[in-house]
Amino acid sequence: MDYRTSLYFDPSLTAVIIHTDSSSEALKLASDLYKYFRRLNIWAGTSNKTYLTSSGRAIRIHGAQMQIVPIALSTMIVLNVMLGSIYERRRYVYTLSTVGAAPRDVALVFLAESLTYAVISGLLGYLVASAIIKWAAAGLGLPVNFASGWVLTAIGVAMLIVVISAIYPMRWASRLVTPSLKRRWEM
């Protein structure tokens, strides 16, 4: 069907087929077309293969090995804070034991404390970092994406560090409740 006849049917362009003399010429043409039409899928067919050139998202994570030491340090710092908290509140733990709290209940008290630290620190960290980035970006004239998935990843890692750092102190506090090797109360 020629162009003028197709206009009668109110067409929309869905595909353009270009025949070439050789496979290498088809691949080169597909590559050249992709340079100008990045949003389109460019198909190139050779004698026995079909190639697709299209754009998509790719995420490359680099520098993750540089985060190991800061994550380990922050985990140890939070672990130290939680151990200090339990050490200072030994009498509170003994009081809980006296009133009949099970070791699991005492562990849950300290888990709740660590989750509170995680949520508050994640929220405050996000707000402070957003304010600093907004101020710095305004000065440099850079666009900033505050709703990035990386923001959620960073907050999630920070919260995970706090909760993981609380596991050992929770067990230690629950062992303060039961001085014997038995982990459950019996009647």
Salt bridges, closest charged atoms under 4 A:
ASP32 OD2 - LYS28 NZ 2.98
ASP32 OD1 - LYS35 NZ 3.91
GLU113 OE1 - ARG89 NH2 2.22
GLU186 OE1 - LYS182 NZ 3.30
